[in-house]
Amino acid sequence: FMLTSFLPTFIALLLSIAATRMLIYSAFPFNSLDVPGERSLHAHPTPRLGGVAILLGMIAGWVAVHVEQPLVSEFIFLVGAAVMVAAVSVADDFLTLSQIGRFVVHLIACALIIFGTVYDNADWLLLAFYAISTIWLINLYNFMDGMDGFSGGMAVIGFGAMGLAAWFSGLGGLAMLIWVVAAAAMGFLVFNFPPARIFMGDVGSATLGFLVAGFSLWGIK
């Protein structure tokens, strides 16, 4: 029973490990390198698209979850908003977009997840707090990337604990979706321990920061 119940997390973990291993090679097509600067903690150019591997693991795990449980509207809003954050982050990793452009997309993603979860049960002041907190979490996770093992470790611990809280609150389906994220982050973390061979980049850090807020709002609802 336990193997069947946690099969989505195993899928997410294994696919994330395999995809991260492929992305470690800097010659991989469309790869992007984090070239160290004066304030960098790493000494050599390091691939920074590990977040793509995390997202692939998450998607596979979530598909496995929904083989057994139906889609709910909150999840649809969550995925839609997360795709927006991930897409603008991929573009930023390659093109270095303007801060205003990224902010507008993040704000739209915030509005989408808030509308899909807590909009009907909160006043405008609380909604503004939720929006500010979501944007803050996106940027907080983005700031942590580049430090060996830090952002990946925080994702494993944070999403693992959040899933446990959802489980004890009787939200088993939500808990499994969250644990899939923790498992995908763990697959990346295998190669992100010091000295890191890969970073997650904006596509991973910004999306994970958004998912912290998104799952929290879903739980609040």
Secondary structure as the mmCIF struct_conf table of DSSP 4:
data_model
#
loop_
_struct_conf.conf_type_id
_struct_conf.id
_struct_conf.beg_label_comp_id
_struct_conf.beg_label_asym_id
_struct_conf.beg_label_seq_id
_struct_conf.end_label_comp_id
_struct_conf.end_label_asym_id
_struct_conf.end_label_seq_id
HELX_RH_AL_P HELX_RH_AL_P1 MET A 2 SER A 5
TURN_TY1_P TURN_TY1_P1 PHE A 6 PHE A 6
HELX_RH_AL_P HELX_RH_AL_P2 LEU A 7 LEU A 23
TURN_TY1_P TURN_TY1_P2 ILE A 24 ILE A 24
BEND BEND1 TYR A 25 TYR A 25
TURN_TY1_P TURN_TY1_P3 SER A 26 ALA A 27
BEND BEND2 PHE A 28 PHE A 28
TURN_TY1_P TURN_TY1_P4 PRO A 29 PHE A 30
STRN STRN1 LEU A 33 ASP A 34
TURN_TY1_P TURN_TY1_P5 GLU A 38 ARG A 39
BEND BEND3 LEU A 41 LEU A 41
BEND BEND4 ALA A 43 HIS A 44
STRN STRN2 THR A 46 PRO A 47
HELX_RH_AL_P HELX_RH_AL_P3 GLY A 50 GLU A 68
BEND BEND5 GLN A 69 GLN A 69
HELX_RH_AL_P HELX_RH_AL_P4 SER A 73 LEU A 95
HELX_RH_AL_P HELX_RH_AL_P5 GLN A 99 GLY A 116
TURN_TY1_P TURN_TY1_P6 THR A 117 VAL A 118
HELX_RH_3T_P HELX_RH_3T_P1 TYR A 119 ASN A 121
HELX_RH_AL_P HELX_RH_AL_P6 TRP A 124 MET A 144
TURN_TY1_P TURN_TY1_P7 ASP A 145 GLY A 146
BEND BEND6 MET A 147 MET A 147
TURN_TY1_P TURN_TY1_P8 ASP A 148 GLY A 149
HELX_RH_AL_P HELX_RH_AL_P7 PHE A 150 PHE A 168
TURN_TY1_P TURN_TY1_P9 SER A 169 GLY A 170
HELX_RH_AL_P HELX_RH_AL_P8 GLY A 172 LEU A 189
TURN_TY1_P TURN_TY1_P10 VAL A 190 ASN A 192
BEND BEND7 PHE A 193 PRO A 195
HELX_LH_PP_P HELX_LH_PP_P1 ALA A 196 ALA A 196
BEND BEND8 ARG A 197 ARG A 197
HELX_RH_AL_P HELX_RH_AL_P9 GLY A 201 ILE A 220
#
